[in-house]
Amino acid sequence: MELMNIARVRWACRRGMLELDVLFQPFVEAHYEALADADKQTFIRLLECEDPELFAWFMGHEQCPDPQLAAMVVKVRGRAEP
């Protein structure tokens, strides 16, 4: 899987749900560039998921079945909290 350039990642972070925007956009601005390539690929895979799935995972209503994506959800949530 080829990595997206940062402009495409920023664009992909623009979601239809404000709750996801406030998680993804600050994470990308502050932390994406420092991620290892494998984590960048996992983050990109996370962005390819549907908003209702993402919302359920990030709000803790459901557990993500993919262990790599679940770990990235934890990472993004941990970096987004004050």
mmCIF file of the N, C-alpha and C atoms, coordinates in Angstrom:
data_MODEL
# 
_entry.id   MODEL 
# 
loop_
_atom_site.group_PDB 
_atom_site.id 
_atom_site.type_symbol 
_atom_site.label_atom_id 
_atom_site.label_alt_id 
_atom_site.label_comp_id 
_atom_site.label_asym_id 
_atom_site.label_entity_id 
_atom_site.label_seq_id 
_atom_site.pdbx_PDB_ins_code 
_atom_site.Cartn_x 
_atom_site.Cartn_y 
_atom_site.Cartn_z 
_atom_site.occupancy 
_atom_site.B_iso_or_equiv 
_atom_site.pdbx_formal_charge 
_atom_site.auth_seq_id 
_atom_site.auth_comp_id 
_atom_site.auth_asym_id 
_atom_site.auth_atom_id 
_atom_site.pdbx_PDB_model_num 
ATOM 1   N N  . MET A 1 1  ? 0.851   -1.179 0.000  1.00 0.00 ? 1  MET A N  1 
ATOM 2   C CA . MET A 1 1  ? 0.000   0.000  0.000  1.00 0.00 ? 1  MET A CA 1 
ATOM 3   C C  . MET A 1 1  ? 0.895   1.239  0.000  1.00 0.00 ? 1  MET A C  1 
ATOM 4   N N  . GLU A 1 2  ? 0.621   2.126  -0.905 1.00 0.00 ? 2  GLU A N  1 
ATOM 5   C CA . GLU A 1 2  ? 1.397   3.361  -1.011 1.00 0.00 ? 2  GLU A CA 1 
ATOM 6   C C  . GLU A 1 2  ? 0.839   4.402  -0.044 1.00 0.00 ? 2  GLU A C  1 
ATOM 7   N N  . LEU A 1 3  ? 1.737   5.153  0.567  1.00 0.00 ? 3  LEU A N  1 
ATOM 8   C CA . LEU A 1 3  ? 1.313   6.200  1.492  1.00 0.00 ? 3  LEU A CA 1 
ATOM 9   C C  . LEU A 1 3  ? 0.762   7.394  0.716  1.00 0.00 ? 3  LEU A C  1 
ATOM 10  N N  . MET A 1 4  ? -0.270  8.010  1.272  1.00 0.00 ? 4  MET A N  1 
ATOM 11  C CA . MET A 1 4  ? -0.818  9.238  0.695  1.00 0.00 ? 4  MET A CA 1 
ATOM 12  C C  . MET A 1 4  ? 0.059   10.407 1.092  1.00 0.00 ? 4  MET A C  1 
ATOM 13  N N  . ASN A 1 5  ? 0.076   11.437 0.262  1.00 0.00 ? 5  ASN A N  1 
ATOM 14  C CA . ASN A 1 5  ? 0.770   12.652 0.697  1.00 0.00 ? 5  ASN A CA 1 
ATOM 15  C C  . ASN A 1 5  ? -0.096  13.340 1.756  1.00 0.00 ? 5  ASN A C  1 
ATOM 16  N N  . ILE A 1 6  ? 0.514   14.228 2.499  1.00 0.00 ? 6  ILE A N  1 
ATOM 17  C CA . ILE A 1 6  ? -0.152  14.831 3.655  1.00 0.00 ? 6  ILE A CA 1 
ATOM 18  C C  . ILE A 1 6  ? -1.405  15.611 3.260  1.00 0.00 ? 6  ILE A C  1 
ATOM 19  N N  . ALA A 1 7  ? -1.406  16.228 2.099  1.00 0.00 ? 7  ALA A N  1 
ATOM 20  C CA . ALA A 1 7  ? -2.598  16.977 1.662  1.00 0.00 ? 7  ALA A CA 1 
ATOM 21  C C  . ALA A 1 7  ? -3.783  16.036 1.458  1.00 0.00 ? 7  ALA A C  1 
ATOM 22  N N  . ARG A 1 8  ? -3.538  14.875 0.890  1.00 0.00 ? 8  ARG A N  1 
ATOM 23  C CA . ARG A 1 8  ? -4.618  13.890 0.689  1.00 0.00 ? 8  ARG A CA 1 
ATOM 24  C C  . ARG A 1 8  ? -5.094  13.324 2.020  1.00 0.00 ? 8  ARG A C  1 
ATOM 25  N N  . VAL A 1 9  ? -4.175  13.135 2.956  1.00 0.00 ? 9  VAL A N  1 
ATOM 26  C CA . VAL A 1 9  ? -4.565  12.642 4.284  1.00 0.00 ? 9  VAL A CA 1 
ATOM 27  C C  . VAL A 1 9  ? -5.444  13.684 4.975  1.00 0.00 ? 9  VAL A C  1 
ATOM 28  N N  . ARG A 1 10 ? -5.037  14.946 4.904  1.00 0.00 ? 10 ARG A N  1 
ATOM 29  C CA . ARG A 1 10 ? -5.850  16.019 5.506  1.00 0.00 ? 10 ARG A CA 1 
ATOM 30  C C  . ARG A 1 10 ? -7.245  16.038 4.899  1.00 0.00 ? 10 ARG A C  1 
ATOM 31  N N  . TRP A 1 11 ? -7.322  15.895 3.583  1.00 0.00 ? 11 TRP A N  1 
ATOM 32  C CA . TRP A 1 11 ? -8.617  15.897 2.906  1.00 0.00 ? 11 TRP A CA 1 
ATOM 33  C C  . TRP A 1 11 ? -9.460  14.703 3.354  1.00 0.00 ? 11 TRP A C  1 
ATOM 34  N N  . ALA A 1 12 ? -8.839  13.534 3.482  1.00 0.00 ? 12 ALA A N  1 
ATOM 35  C CA . ALA A 1 12 ? -9.559  12.328 3.896  1.00 0.00 ? 12 ALA A CA 1 
ATOM 36  C C  . ALA A 1 12 ? -10.062 12.436 5.336  1.00 0.00 ? 12 ALA A C  1 
ATOM 37  N N  . CYS A 1 13 ? -9.443  13.290 6.135  1.00 0.00 ? 13 CYS A N  1 
ATOM 38  C CA . CYS A 1 13 ? -9.869  13.496 7.519  1.00 0.00 ? 13 CYS A CA 1 
ATOM 39  C C  . CYS A 1 13 ? -11.138 14.325 7.623  1.00 0.00 ? 13 CYS A C  1 
ATOM 40  N N  . ARG A 1 14 ? -11.494 14.987 6.549  1.00 0.00 ? 14 ARG A N  1 
ATOM 41  C CA . ARG A 1 14 ? -12.734 15.779 6.538  1.00 0.00 ? 14 ARG A CA 1 
ATOM 42  C C  . ARG A 1 14 ? -13.892 14.805 6.397  1.00 0.00 ? 14 ARG A C  1 
ATOM 43  N N  . ARG A 1 15 ? -14.642 14.637 7.467  1.00 0.00 ? 15 ARG A N  1 
ATOM 44  C CA . ARG A 1 15 ? -15.694 13.646 7.511  1.00 0.00 ? 15 ARG A CA 1 
ATOM 45  C C  . ARG A 1 15 ? -17.061 14.317 7.497  1.00 0.00 ? 15 ARG A C  1 
ATOM 46  N N  . GLY A 1 16 ? -18.096 13.512 7.476  1.00 0.00 ? 16 GLY A N  1 
ATOM 47  C CA . GLY A 1 16 ? -19.449 14.029 7.537  1.00 0.00 ? 16 GLY A CA 1 
ATOM 48  C C  . GLY A 1 16 ? -19.936 14.240 8.958  1.00 0.00 ? 16 GLY A C  1 
ATOM 49  N N  . MET A 1 17 ? -19.123 13.862 9.924  1.00 0.00 ? 17 MET A N  1 
ATOM 50  C CA . MET A 1 17 ? -19.519 13.978 11.331 1.00 0.00 ? 17 MET A CA 1 
ATOM 51  C C  . MET A 1 17 ? -18.512 14.850 12.070 1.00 0.00 ? 17 MET A C  1 
ATOM 52  N N  . LEU A 1 18 ? -19.004 15.865 12.726 1.00 0.00 ? 18 LEU A N  1 
ATOM 53  C CA . LEU A 1 18 ? -18.141 16.775 13.481 1.00 0.00 ? 18 LEU A CA 1 
ATOM 54  C C  . LEU A 1 18 ? -17.325 16.019 14.530 1.00 0.00 ? 18 LEU A C  1 
ATOM 55  N N  . GLU A 1 19 ? -17.936 15.019 15.164 1.00 0.00 ? 19 GLU A N  1 
ATOM 56  C CA . GLU A 1 19 ? -17.246 14.259 16.206 1.00 0.00 ? 19 GLU A CA 1 
ATOM 57  C C  . GLU A 1 19 ? -15.971 13.603 15.671 1.00 0.00 ? 19 GLU A C  1 
ATOM 58  N N  . LEU A 1 20 ? -15.999 13.174 14.416 1.00 0.00 ? 20 LEU A N  1 
ATOM 59  C CA . LEU A 1 20 ? -14.816 12.557 13.806 1.00 0.00 ? 20 LEU A CA 1 
ATOM 60  C C  . LEU A 1 20 ? -13.824 13.627 13.354 1.00 0.00 ? 20 LEU A C  1 
ATOM 61  N N  . ASP A 1 21 ? -14.330 14.728 12.838 1.00 0.00 ? 21 ASP A N  1 
ATOM 62  C CA . ASP A 1 21 ? -13.442 15.828 12.428 1.00 0.00 ? 21 ASP A CA 1 
ATOM 63  C C  . ASP A 1 21 ? -12.572 16.300 13.592 1.00 0.00 ? 21 ASP A C  1 
ATOM 64  N N  . VAL A 1 22 ? -13.174 16.438 14.774 1.00 0.00 ? 22 VAL A N  1 
ATOM 65  C CA . VAL A 1 22 ? -12.417 16.964 15.908 1.00 0.00 ? 22 VAL A CA 1 
ATOM 66  C C  . VAL A 1 22 ? -11.412 15.954 16.456 1.00 0.00 ? 22 VAL A C  1 
ATOM 67  N N  . LEU A 1 23 ? -11.524 14.708 16.060 1.00 0.00 ? 23 LEU A N  1 
ATOM 68  C CA . LEU A 1 23 ? -10.522 13.707 16.420 1.00 0.00 ? 23 LEU A CA 1 
ATOM 69  C C  . LEU A 1 23 ? -9.411  13.642 15.372 1.00 0.00 ? 23 LEU A C  1 
ATOM 70  N N  . PHE A 1 24 ? -9.815  13.514 14.118 1.00 0.00 ? 24 PHE A N  1 
ATOM 71  C CA . PHE A 1 24 ? -8.844  13.262 13.052 1.00 0.00 ? 24 PHE A CA 1 
ATOM 72  C C  . PHE A 1 24 ? -7.989  14.468 12.699 1.00 0.00 ? 24 PHE A C  1 
ATOM 73  N N  . GLN A 1 25 ? -8.592  15.619 12.523 1.00 0.00 ? 25 GLN A N  1 
ATOM 74  C CA . GLN A 1 25 ? -7.836  16.764 12.036 1.00 0.00 ? 25 GLN A CA 1 
ATOM 75  C C  . GLN A 1 25 ? -6.713  17.188 12.985 1.00 0.00 ? 25 GLN A C  1 
ATOM 76  N N  . PRO A 1 26 ? -6.961  17.331 14.291 1.00 0.00 ? 26 PRO A N  1 
ATOM 77  C CA . PRO A 1 26 ? -5.849  17.680 15.180 1.00 0.00 ? 26 PRO A CA 1 
ATOM 78  C C  . PRO A 1 26 ? -4.779  16.580 15.238 1.00 0.00 ? 26 PRO A C  1 
ATOM 79  N N  . PHE A 1 27 ? -5.209  15.314 15.176 1.00 0.00 ? 27 PHE A N  1 
ATOM 80  C CA . PHE A 1 27 ? -4.245  14.210 15.195 1.00 0.00 ? 27 PHE A CA 1 
ATOM 81  C C  . PHE A 1 27 ? -3.309  14.298 14.000 1.00 0.00 ? 27 PHE A C  1 
ATOM 82  N N  . VAL A 1 28 ? -3.868  14.527 12.830 1.00 0.00 ? 28 VAL A N  1 
ATOM 83  C CA . VAL A 1 28 ? -3.042  14.606 11.624 1.00 0.00 ? 28 VAL A CA 1 
ATOM 84  C C  . VAL A 1 28 ? -2.085  15.791 11.706 1.00 0.00 ? 28 VAL A C  1 
ATOM 85  N N  . GLU A 1 29 ? -2.578  16.924 12.141 1.00 0.00 ? 29 GLU A N  1 
ATOM 86  C CA . GLU A 1 29 ? -1.730  18.110 12.208 1.00 0.00 ? 29 GLU A CA 1 
ATOM 87  C C  . GLU A 1 29 ? -0.581  17.950 13.207 1.00 0.00 ? 29 GLU A C  1 
ATOM 88  N N  . ALA A 1 30 ? -0.852  17.307 14.324 1.00 0.00 ? 30 ALA A N  1 
ATOM 89  C CA . ALA A 1 30 ? 0.150   17.240 15.387 1.00 0.00 ? 30 ALA A CA 1 
ATOM 90  C C  . ALA A 1 30 ? 1.001   15.969 15.385 1.00 0.00 ? 30 ALA A C  1 
ATOM 91  N N  . HIS A 1 31 ? 0.470   14.860 14.847 1.00 0.00 ? 31 HIS A N  1 
ATOM 92  C CA . HIS A 1 31 ? 1.152   13.581 15.066 1.00 0.00 ? 31 HIS A CA 1 
ATOM 93  C C  . HIS A 1 31 ? 1.407   12.732 13.825 1.00 0.00 ? 31 HIS A C  1 
ATOM 94  N N  . TYR A 1 32 ? 0.684   12.953 12.740 1.00 0.00 ? 32 TYR A N  1 
ATOM 95  C CA . TYR A 1 32 ? 0.774   12.044 11.594 1.00 0.00 ? 32 TYR A CA 1 
ATOM 96  C C  . TYR A 1 32 ? 2.195   11.935 11.041 1.00 0.00 ? 32 TYR A C  1 
ATOM 97  N N  . GLU A 1 33 ? 2.859   13.046 10.845 1.00 0.00 ? 33 GLU A N  1 
ATOM 98  C CA . GLU A 1 33 ? 4.198   13.036 10.226 1.00 0.00 ? 33 GLU A CA 1 
ATOM 99  C C  . GLU A 1 33 ? 5.197   12.224 11.045 1.00 0.00 ? 33 GLU A C  1 
ATOM 100 N N  . ALA A 1 34 ? 5.014   12.144 12.362 1.00 0.00 ? 34 ALA A N  1 
ATOM 101 C CA . ALA A 1 34 ? 5.960   11.428 13.227 1.00 0.00 ? 34 ALA A CA 1 
ATOM 102 C C  . ALA A 1 34 ? 5.681   9.923  13.300 1.00 0.00 ? 34 ALA A C  1 
ATOM 103 N N  . LEU A 1 35 ? 4.559   9.480  12.751 1.00 0.00 ? 35 LEU A N  1 
ATOM 104 C CA . LEU A 1 35 ? 4.236   8.053  12.789 1.00 0.00 ? 35 LEU A CA 1 
ATOM 105 C C  . LEU A 1 35 ? 5.196   7.247  11.916 1.00 0.00 ? 35 LEU A C  1 
ATOM 106 N N  . ALA A 1 36 ? 5.429   6.018  12.313 1.00 0.00 ? 36 ALA A N  1 
ATOM 107 C CA . ALA A 1 36 ? 6.164   5.081  11.462 1.00 0.00 ? 36 ALA A CA 1 
ATOM 108 C C  . ALA A 1 36 ? 5.323   4.801  10.223 1.00 0.00 ? 36 ALA A C  1 
ATOM 109 N N  . ASP A 1 37 ? 5.956   4.413  9.129  1.00 0.00 ? 37 ASP A N  1 
ATOM 110 C CA . ASP A 1 37 ? 5.226   4.152  7.887  1.00 0.00 ? 37 ASP A CA 1 
ATOM 111 C C  . ASP A 1 37 ? 4.106   3.125  8.082  1.00 0.00 ? 37 ASP A C  1 
ATOM 112 N N  . ALA A 1 38 ? 4.355   2.093  8.874  1.00 0.00 ? 38 ALA A N  1 
ATOM 113 C CA . ALA A 1 38 ? 3.324   1.075  9.112  1.00 0.00 ? 38 ALA A CA 1 
ATOM 114 C C  . ALA A 1 38 ? 2.109   1.694  9.802  1.00 0.00 ? 38 ALA A C  1 
ATOM 115 N N  . ASP A 1 39 ? 2.348   2.592  10.754 1.00 0.00 ? 39 ASP A N  1 
ATOM 116 C CA . ASP A 1 39 ? 1.236   3.265  11.430 1.00 0.00 ? 39 ASP A CA 1 
ATOM 117 C C  . ASP A 1 39 ? 0.524   4.234  10.491 1.00 0.00 ? 39 ASP A C  1 
ATOM 118 N N  . LYS A 1 40 ? 1.264   4.877  9.607  1.00 0.00 ? 40 LYS A N  1 
ATOM 119 C CA . LYS A 1 40 ? 0.623   5.738  8.610  1.00 0.00 ? 40 LYS A CA 1 
ATOM 120 C C  . LYS A 1 40 ? -0.304  4.921  7.721  1.00 0.00 ? 40 LYS A C  1 
ATOM 121 N N  . GLN A 1 41 ? 0.139   3.749  7.313  1.00 0.00 ? 41 GLN A N  1 
ATOM 122 C CA . GLN A 1 41 ? -0.704  2.881  6.483  1.00 0.00 ? 41 GLN A CA 1 
ATOM 123 C C  . GLN A 1 41 ? -1.955  2.452  7.245  1.00 0.00 ? 41 GLN A C  1 
ATOM 124 N N  . THR A 1 42 ? -1.791  2.139  8.522  1.00 0.00 ? 42 THR A N  1 
ATOM 125 C CA . THR A 1 42 ? -2.941  1.753  9.336  1.00 0.00 ? 42 THR A CA 1 
ATOM 126 C C  . THR A 1 42 ? -3.907  2.925  9.480  1.00 0.00 ? 42 THR A C  1 
ATOM 127 N N  . PHE A 1 43 ? -3.385  4.129  9.684  1.00 0.00 ? 43 PHE A N  1 
ATOM 128 C CA . PHE A 1 43 ? -4.239  5.303  9.792  1.00 0.00 ? 43 PHE A CA 1 
ATOM 129 C C  . PHE A 1 43 ? -5.007  5.527  8.490  1.00 0.00 ? 43 PHE A C  1 
ATOM 130 N N  . ILE A 1 44 ? -4.345  5.359  7.363  1.00 0.00 ? 44 ILE A N  1 
ATOM 131 C CA . ILE A 1 44 ? -5.012  5.507  6.068  1.00 0.00 ? 44 ILE A CA 1 
ATOM 132 C C  . ILE A 1 44 ? -6.120  4.467  5.917  1.00 0.00 ? 44 ILE A C  1 
ATOM 133 N N  . ARG A 1 45 ? -5.849  3.230  6.341  1.00 0.00 ? 45 ARG A N  1 
ATOM 134 C CA . ARG A 1 45 ? -6.900  2.194  6.306  1.00 0.00 ? 45 ARG A CA 1 
ATOM 135 C C  . ARG A 1 45 ? -8.074  2.599  7.189  1.00 0.00 ? 45 ARG A C  1 
ATOM 136 N N  . LEU A 1 46 ? -7.773  3.197  8.341  1.00 0.00 ? 46 LEU A N  1 
ATOM 137 C CA . LEU A 1 46 ? -8.831  3.657  9.234  1.00 0.00 ? 46 LEU A CA 1 
ATOM 138 C C  . LEU A 1 46 ? -9.691  4.710  8.537  1.00 0.00 ? 46 LEU A C  1 
ATOM 139 N N  . LEU A 1 47 ? -9.056  5.614  7.815  1.00 0.00 ? 47 LEU A N  1 
ATOM 140 C CA . LEU A 1 47 ? -9.799  6.659  7.100  1.00 0.00 ? 47 LEU A CA 1 
ATOM 141 C C  . LEU A 1 47 ? -10.680 6.103  5.991  1.00 0.00 ? 47 LEU A C  1 
ATOM 142 N N  . GLU A 1 48 ? -10.391 4.901  5.532  1.00 0.00 ? 48 GLU A N  1 
ATOM 143 C CA . GLU A 1 48 ? -11.190 4.276  4.475  1.00 0.00 ? 48 GLU A CA 1 
ATOM 144 C C  . GLU A 1 48 ? -12.467 3.639  5.014  1.00 0.00 ? 48 GLU A C  1 
ATOM 145 N N  . CYS A 1 49 ? -12.616 3.567  6.334  1.00 0.00 ? 49 CYS A N  1 
ATOM 146 C CA . CYS A 1 49 ? -13.807 2.998  6.951  1.00 0.00 ? 49 CYS A CA 1 
ATOM 147 C C  . CYS A 1 49 ? -14.962 3.992  6.876  1.00 0.00 ? 49 CYS A C  1 
ATOM 148 N N  . GLU A 1 50 ? -16.149 3.464  7.022  1.00 0.00 ? 50 GLU A N  1 
ATOM 149 C CA . GLU A 1 50 ? -17.354 4.291  6.967  1.00 0.00 ? 50 GLU A CA 1 
ATOM 150 C C  . GLU A 1 50 ? -17.541 5.068  8.279  1.00 0.00 ? 50 GLU A C  1 
ATOM 151 N N  . ASP A 1 51 ? -18.123 6.254  8.175  1.00 0.00 ? 51 ASP A N  1 
ATOM 152 C CA . ASP A 1 51 ? -18.320 7.106  9.347  1.00 0.00 ? 51 ASP A CA 1 
ATOM 153 C C  . ASP A 1 51 ? -19.096 6.423  10.477 1.00 0.00 ? 51 ASP A C  1 
ATOM 154 N N  . PRO A 1 52 ? -20.196 5.711  10.209 1.00 0.00 ? 52 PRO A N  1 
ATOM 155 C CA . PRO A 1 52 ? -20.908 5.073  11.333 1.00 0.00 ? 52 PRO A CA 1 
ATOM 156 C C  . PRO A 1 52 ? -20.045 4.063  12.100 1.00 0.00 ? 52 PRO A C  1 
ATOM 157 N N  . GLU A 1 53 ? -19.201 3.316  11.373 1.00 0.00 ? 53 GLU A N  1 
ATOM 158 C CA . GLU A 1 53 ? -18.274 2.388  12.030 1.00 0.00 ? 53 GLU A CA 1 
ATOM 159 C C  . GLU A 1 53 ? -17.282 3.154  12.895 1.00 0.00 ? 53 GLU A C  1 
ATOM 160 N N  . LEU A 1 54 ? -16.687 4.175  12.298 1.00 0.00 ? 54 LEU A N  1 
ATOM 161 C CA . LEU A 1 54 ? -15.701 4.972  13.022 1.00 0.00 ? 54 LEU A CA 1 
ATOM 162 C C  . LEU A 1 54 ? -16.310 5.600  14.274 1.00 0.00 ? 54 LEU A C  1 
ATOM 163 N N  . PHE A 1 55 ? -17.488 6.147  14.130 1.00 0.00 ? 55 PHE A N  1 
ATOM 164 C CA . PHE A 1 55 ? -18.162 6.768  15.268 1.00 0.00 ? 55 PHE A CA 1 
ATOM 165 C C  . PHE A 1 55 ? -18.360 5.748  16.389 1.00 0.00 ? 55 PHE A C  1 
ATOM 166 N N  . ALA A 1 56 ? -18.847 4.561  16.049 1.00 0.00 ? 56 ALA A N  1 
ATOM 167 C CA . ALA A 1 56 ? -19.078 3.514  17.052 1.00 0.00 ? 56 ALA A CA 1 
ATOM 168 C C  . ALA A 1 56 ? -17.781 3.119  17.748 1.00 0.00 ? 56 ALA A C  1 
ATOM 169 N N  . TRP A 1 57 ? -16.698 3.013  16.994 1.00 0.00 ? 57 TRP A N  1 
ATOM 170 C CA . TRP A 1 57 ? -15.409 2.624  17.576 1.00 0.00 ? 57 TRP A CA 1 
ATOM 171 C C  . TRP A 1 57 ? -14.849 3.725  18.475 1.00 0.00 ? 57 TRP A C  1 
ATOM 172 N N  . PHE A 1 58 ? -14.879 4.947  17.984 1.00 0.00 ? 58 PHE A N  1 
ATOM 173 C CA . PHE A 1 58 ? -14.292 6.046  18.745 1.00 0.00 ? 58 PHE A CA 1 
ATOM 174 C C  . PHE A 1 58 ? -15.109 6.419  19.978 1.00 0.00 ? 58 PHE A C  1 
ATOM 175 N N  . MET A 1 59 ? -16.400 6.224  19.921 1.00 0.00 ? 59 MET A N  1 
ATOM 176 C CA . MET A 1 59 ? -17.247 6.542  21.062 1.00 0.00 ? 59 MET A CA 1 
ATOM 177 C C  . MET A 1 59 ? -17.364 5.366  22.030 1.00 0.00 ? 59 MET A C  1 
ATOM 178 N N  . GLY A 1 60 ? -16.752 4.234  21.675 1.00 0.00 ? 60 GLY A N  1 
ATOM 179 C CA . GLY A 1 60 ? -16.752 3.071  22.559 1.00 0.00 ? 60 GLY A CA 1 
ATOM 180 C C  . GLY A 1 60 ? -18.024 2.250  22.530 1.00 0.00 ? 60 GLY A C  1 
ATOM 181 N N  . HIS A 1 61 ? -18.863 2.448  21.517 1.00 0.00 ? 61 HIS A N  1 
ATOM 182 C CA . HIS A 1 61 ? -20.098 1.680  21.411 1.00 0.00 ? 61 HIS A CA 1 
ATOM 183 C C  . HIS A 1 61 ? -19.837 0.277  20.874 1.00 0.00 ? 61 HIS A C  1 
ATOM 184 N N  . GLU A 1 62 ? -18.789 0.124  20.089 1.00 0.00 ? 62 GLU A N  1 
ATOM 185 C CA . GLU A 1 62 ? -18.404 -1.166 19.514 1.00 0.00 ? 62 GLU A CA 1 
ATOM 186 C C  . GLU A 1 62 ? -16.889 -1.280 19.543 1.00 0.00 ? 62 GLU A C  1 
ATOM 187 N N  . GLN A 1 63 ? -16.411 -2.520 19.517 1.00 0.00 ? 63 GLN A N  1 
ATOM 188 C CA . GLN A 1 63 ? -14.973 -2.781 19.426 1.00 0.00 ? 63 GLN A CA 1 
ATOM 189 C C  . GLN A 1 63 ? -14.642 -3.069 17.960 1.00 0.00 ? 63 GLN A C  1 
ATOM 190 N N  . CYS A 1 64 ? -13.629 -2.429 17.446 1.00 0.00 ? 64 CYS A N  1 
ATOM 191 C CA . CYS A 1 64 ? -13.184 -2.665 16.085 1.00 0.00 ? 64 CYS A CA 1 
ATOM 192 C C  . CYS A 1 64 ? -12.659 -4.096 15.984 1.00 0.00 ? 64 CYS A C  1 
ATOM 193 N N  . PRO A 1 65 ? -13.112 -4.874 14.992 1.00 0.00 ? 65 PRO A N  1 
ATOM 194 C CA . PRO A 1 65 ? -12.675 -6.268 14.880 1.00 0.00 ? 65 PRO A CA 1 
ATOM 195 C C  . PRO A 1 65 ? -11.237 -6.444 14.379 1.00 0.00 ? 65 PRO A C  1 
ATOM 196 N N  . ASP A 1 66 ? -10.673 -5.429 13.758 1.00 0.00 ? 66 ASP A N  1 
ATOM 197 C CA . ASP A 1 66 ? -9.306  -5.504 13.230 1.00 0.00 ? 66 ASP A CA 1 
ATOM 198 C C  . ASP A 1 66 ? -8.349  -4.996 14.310 1.00 0.00 ? 66 ASP A C  1 
ATOM 199 N N  . PRO A 1 67 ? -7.427  -5.834 14.791 1.00 0.00 ? 67 PRO A N  1 
ATOM 200 C CA . PRO A 1 67 ? -6.543  -5.420 15.888 1.00 0.00 ? 67 PRO A CA 1 
ATOM 201 C C  . PRO A 1 67 ? -5.671  -4.204 15.564 1.00 0.00 ? 67 PRO A C  1 
ATOM 202 N N  . GLN A 1 68 ? -5.185  -4.090 14.336 1.00 0.00 ? 68 GLN A N  1 
ATOM 203 C CA . GLN A 1 68 ? -4.365  -2.930 13.967 1.00 0.00 ? 68 GLN A CA 1 
ATOM 204 C C  . GLN A 1 68 ? -5.195  -1.653 13.982 1.00 0.00 ? 68 GLN A C  1 
ATOM 205 N N  . LEU A 1 69 ? -6.391  -1.720 13.415 1.00 0.00 ? 69 LEU A N  1 
ATOM 206 C CA . LEU A 1 69 ? -7.259  -0.546 13.415 1.00 0.00 ? 69 LEU A CA 1 
ATOM 207 C C  . LEU A 1 69 ? -7.688  -0.191 14.831 1.00 0.00 ? 69 LEU A C  1 
ATOM 208 N N  . ALA A 1 70 ? -7.979  -1.205 15.643 1.00 0.00 ? 70 ALA A N  1 
ATOM 209 C CA . ALA A 1 70 ? -8.378  -0.957 17.032 1.00 0.00 ? 70 ALA A CA 1 
ATOM 210 C C  . ALA A 1 70 ? -7.256  -0.246 17.790 1.00 0.00 ? 70 ALA A C  1 
ATOM 211 N N  . ALA A 1 71 ? -6.018  -0.653 17.549 1.00 0.00 ? 71 ALA A N  1 
ATOM 212 C CA . ALA A 1 71 ? -4.880  0.003  18.198 1.00 0.00 ? 71 ALA A CA 1 
ATOM 213 C C  . ALA A 1 71 ? -4.743  1.449  17.733 1.00 0.00 ? 71 ALA A C  1 
ATOM 214 N N  . MET A 1 72 ? -5.016  1.714  16.460 1.00 0.00 ? 72 MET A N  1 
ATOM 215 C CA . MET A 1 72 ? -4.941  3.086  15.950 1.00 0.00 ? 72 MET A CA 1 
ATOM 216 C C  . MET A 1 72 ? -6.065  3.936  16.537 1.00 0.00 ? 72 MET A C  1 
ATOM 217 N N  . VAL A 1 73 ? -7.242  3.365  16.719 1.00 0.00 ? 73 VAL A N  1 
ATOM 218 C CA . VAL A 1 73 ? -8.338  4.082  17.372 1.00 0.00 ? 73 VAL A CA 1 
ATOM 219 C C  . VAL A 1 73 ? -7.890  4.536  18.763 1.00 0.00 ? 73 VAL A C  1 
ATOM 220 N N  . VAL A 1 74 ? -7.271  3.642  19.511 1.00 0.00 ? 74 VAL A N  1 
ATOM 221 C CA . VAL A 1 74 ? -6.783  3.973  20.852 1.00 0.00 ? 74 VAL A CA 1 
ATOM 222 C C  . VAL A 1 74 ? -5.731  5.081  20.771 1.00 0.00 ? 74 VAL A C  1 
ATOM 223 N N  . LYS A 1 75 ? -4.838  4.965  19.797 1.00 0.00 ? 75 LYS A N  1 
ATOM 224 C CA . LYS A 1 75 ? -3.770  5.963  19.641 1.00 0.00 ? 75 LYS A CA 1 
ATOM 225 C C  . LYS A 1 75 ? -4.356  7.347  19.330 1.00 0.00 ? 75 LYS A C  1 
ATOM 226 N N  . VAL A 1 76 ? -5.296  7.403  18.405 1.00 0.00 ? 76 VAL A N  1 
ATOM 227 C CA . VAL A 1 76 ? -5.905  8.692  18.025 1.00 0.00 ? 76 VAL A CA 1 
ATOM 228 C C  . VAL A 1 76 ? -6.687  9.257  19.208 1.00 0.00 ? 76 VAL A C  1 
ATOM 229 N N  . ARG A 1 77 ? -7.460  8.425  19.870 1.00 0.00 ? 77 ARG A N  1 
ATOM 230 C CA . ARG A 1 77 ? -8.233  8.910  21.023 1.00 0.00 ? 77 ARG A CA 1 
ATOM 231 C C  . ARG A 1 77 ? -7.317  9.405  22.130 1.00 0.00 ? 77 ARG A C  1 
ATOM 232 N N  . GLY A 1 78 ? -6.232  8.694  22.369 1.00 0.00 ? 78 GLY A N  1 
ATOM 233 C CA . GLY A 1 78 ? -5.303  9.094  23.424 1.00 0.00 ? 78 GLY A CA 1 
ATOM 234 C C  . GLY A 1 78 ? -4.616  10.400 23.147 1.00 0.00 ? 78 GLY A C  1 
ATOM 235 N N  . ARG A 1 79 ? -4.358  10.681 21.886 1.00 0.00 ? 79 ARG A N  1 
ATOM 236 C CA . ARG A 1 79 ? -3.689  11.929 21.518 1.00 0.00 ? 79 ARG A CA 1 
ATOM 237 C C  . ARG A 1 79 ? -4.674  13.082 21.433 1.00 0.00 ? 79 ARG A C  1 
ATOM 238 N N  . ALA A 1 80 ? -5.955  12.769 21.289 1.00 0.00 ? 80 ALA A N  1 
ATOM 239 C CA . ALA A 1 80 ? -6.960  13.826 21.148 1.00 0.00 ? 80 ALA A CA 1 
ATOM 240 C C  . ALA A 1 80 ? -7.450  14.323 22.508 1.00 0.00 ? 80 ALA A C  1 
ATOM 241 N N  . GLU A 1 81 ? -7.278  13.505 23.549 1.00 0.00 ? 81 GLU A N  1 
ATOM 242 C CA . GLU A 1 81 ? -7.774  13.900 24.862 1.00 0.00 ? 81 GLU A CA 1 
ATOM 243 C C  . GLU A 1 81 ? -6.791  14.853 25.522 1.00 0.00 ? 81 GLU A C  1 
ATOM 244 N N  . PRO A 1 82 ? -7.298  15.824 26.276 1.00 0.00 ? 82 PRO A N  1 
ATOM 245 C CA . PRO A 1 82 ? -6.417  16.799 26.925 1.00 0.00 ? 82 PRO A CA 1 
ATOM 246 C C  . PRO A 1 82 ? -5.513  16.181 27.972 1.00 0.00 ? 82 PRO A C  1 
# 
